[in-house]
Amino acid sequence: MSGVQSTAGDVDVDLGHLFASLARNWLRLLLVALAVTGLAFVLASLATPHYRAETRLLIETRESVFTRPDGSGENERPMLDEEGVTSQVEVIGSTDILKQVAKQLDLASRPEFDAAEEMSTISRFLVIAGLKADPNEMPPEERVLKAFREQLTIYRVEKSRVIVIQFSSSDPKLAAEVPNAIADAYLAFQRTSKLESSTEATDWLKPEIADLNQRVKDAEARVASFRSQSDLLIGQNNSALATQQLSELSSELSRVRANRSAAEATAQSVRQALKNGGSIDAVPEVLSSGLIQRLRERQIQLRTDIADLSTTLLPNHPRIKALNSQLADLDVQIRAQAEKVLAGLVNEAASADLREKQLVADLNRLKVESGRVSEEEVELRALEREAAAQRALLESYLTRYREASSRQDRNYLPVDARVFSRAIVPSESYFPKVMPIVGAAFVGSLLLMAIFTLLRELFSGRAMRPAAGSRVSPVTQVPMPVRRAASLPDEAEPRSWDDAGEPVVAVEYEDAQPEVQPLDDEEPLVAAMPAKPHAGISIETAAERLIAGGAARAIFISPEGDDAAATAVLVAREVADTGLRVLLLDLTASGAASRPMLDGGRYPGITNLLASEAQFSDVIRADHYSDCDVMPVGTADPARAMRAADRLPIIMESLTTAYDLVVVECGPADADEIRRLVGDGTEVLVSFLQHDDEIADVADGLRAGGYEDVILVTPVGHDLPTTPQPTRSAA
């Protein structure tokens, strides 16, 4: 590189001479400022004073629990949300209300509301020249409304239900009357609207109630007619008589069958005992016979007598024989009586069998009747449902009609707004403020005259002086050095950076002016150097800021793509070198942040965790060149992983609990795409290699998305070690 350096034609600005011109012209500056200030004072004093007053309304529900109609709940109250209050602002400023107030206060007779009466000479000239519309062409009512709206301000107080009606006028009394009149007109308008609504409701409900009365009568008549025609008699428990009888016959049939079975079983046991000559004392029905019981008592008495006489008489004694004969006769009588009991049991079983057959026949008949009744009940229930629905609707209409009618008769129509601050006559005008206007005129005129004086001195050339430069001398051509940063010897020239962020070395020239030359090669992380000065902070500053601020999450966005993704790696390693537990989460599509930390290996990562294919212990690995941990992109299907993106906040919360700082590299993302990653203690950083309009637009977009403290970070100028060292930062 060769050439000739010359500074013979260069000039510099002599700042001392430039600003000394202000001292030389101080009198003129002061006189002009005082003249402008005096003019401003005269104009402010001659200006018509304007007064401002305001009335404040509160939009709220005026109904109470004692006056609220029955059946109306919280969800039926008027909408008092932000949109509802804003709608009321538009209602207050509607043309109908303003016309009513203008007519009530006779604003058309006041000159300040009629532009046609107080036109200035300049305004008349502009109208004649066609540069301004003639106010006389507008109807008087429109001229009044136009002037009215220009002096009227209606707005809602932010985050409240308060509406402010503000009006300004040259008449202080009118300034207070207008907002109060507007508020009263608005309340009257709301009350009239409710009255019209109640009147319309009663007018509509009255014929509807008459029609519903007739429909209810017809529906109930159809129910009664169908019930009588179908012979659907109602028994106990509000059920059909046939169905109730069927249930009772079923119970009776079960009882008869049980009695018949018991009688047959008893008869069989008695018959078996008589047939086999066994004892019949074990049969309860035989023992329950009174005659048999008396015979058994007589038998026991005879045996007792025989036993007593046998102690003194021989068995062949006539008395003993007579007693034995009576005892044998008693056994015959008992057996005969048992046979009668058997016959009675047989007859009872036969009677029960006949009763059972009769009940079965009746039951079959009632089954047919119950089936018919069930079919008829389906139609009956449909008619009853229709009648009940008509009756409920009629009762609802009657209740609403009575409520609306009572409110209309008593003229109780509460408005959902109230005036809590009425306008009062202002005692001090808000315009013109003489002292602020005079002070602003003095300062402004003085500043403008100072700028005018400086520019005049600058353009006149009196503030210029020749630039101090070196003599013209040829420049010796010096070859560009081709050296890598890793091979620089210890005694090499000190390392420095130029305005573009390039590493340079100094070369001596003949005129003792050093010229900087960029190195031909550098480390991969800073290979892409910008063409203009960057506006971001360094890696070390970013790390110090994260540590000092106690950040728990650092979200990195790289609009330039993978080239700038190394910034997150450098910051994570820098923070990890201070002894904090740091994890880098790689959310780039290509894994540009995690590949250099893991020597390019493919390992399970965040996508596997989201797809439920791995656990935390499977996806967290150690950086090969520092104490930082890293969670790579992973090997799972990205589409499947993104279906579980709602789990990202949970994963981030778990990582934040386990680590002092979680660094997330998101690649080129926007404010909405990082919403799931943000939590308490989050810092948003934008990494770049070359600061241009795209970087500024990304930062502005993040601030507009709610992230105000966006940090710009660049790796340009970061001093990288010459060789990778274990457990230390290395690029």
Secondary structure, 3 states (H helix, E strand, C coil): CCCECCCCCCEEECHHHHHHHHHHCHHHHHHHHHHHHHHHHHHHHHCCCEEEEEEEEECCCCCCCCCCCCCCCHHHCCCCCHHHHHHHHHHHCCHHHHHHHHHHHCHHHCHHHCCCCCCCHHHHHHHHCCCCCCHHHCCHHHHHHHHHHHHEEEEECCCCCEEEEEEEECCHHHHHHHHHHHHHHHHHHHHHHHHHHHHHHHHHHHHHHHHHHHHHHHHHHHHHHHHHHCCCCECHHHCEHHHHHHHHHHHHHHHHHHHHHHHHHHHHHHHHHHHHCCCCCCCHHHHCCHHHHHHHHHHHHHHHHHHHHCCCCCCCCHHHHHHHHHHHHHHHHHHHHHHHHHHHHHHHHHHHHHHHHHHHHHHHHHHHHHHHHHHHHHHHHHHHHHHHHHHHHHHHHHHHHHHHHHHHHHCCCCCCCEEEECCCCCCCCCECCHHHHHHHHHHHHHHHHHHHHHHHHHHHCCCEEECCCCCCCECCCCCCCCCCHHHCCCCCCCCEECCCCCEEEEECCCCCCCEEEECCCCCHHHCCCCCCCCCCECHHHHHHHHHHCCCCEEEEECCCHHHHCHHHHHHHHHHHCCCCCEEEEECCCCCCCCCHHHCCCCCCCHHHHHCCCCCHHHHCEECCCCCCEEECCCCCCHHHHHCCHHHHHHHHHHHHHHCCEEEEECCCCCCCCCHHHCCCCEEEEEECCCCCHHHHHHHHHHHHCCCCCEEEECCCCCCCCCCCCCCCCCC
